[in-house]
């Protein structure tokens, strides 16, 4: 099982405001990299990137970002497929957060697909 924290990555991108995937100067090469970039986008409130990296068939019209939510770390727990050689993939993760002084975690298995050559988020299911 692959576990990694990206808190330092998050801090760097919070200071800058966006990464290379967020600026659309590069596409995420794997489903996991897209997952990481979407986590960073949630952390900095980058709604346009979240929407553009969402599959058109499941994309909402807007993302309700909670300004009280402070993302504190991402842990990748498992991945299946999702490489440059696949068309689908899943990423199971745990994202830690603080909201109004209360700590919590979001544990999800996200599905990704290639759409017009780029990885996009399809949907996710919560994991207990």
Secondary structure, DSSP 8 states (H G I E B T S, - for coil): ----B-HHHHHHHHHHS--TTTTTSS--SSHHHHHHHHHHHHHHT-HHHHHHTB-TTT--S-----TTEEEEEEEEEEEEE-STT-SEEEEEEEEEEEETTEEEEEEEEEEEEEETTEEEEEEEEE--
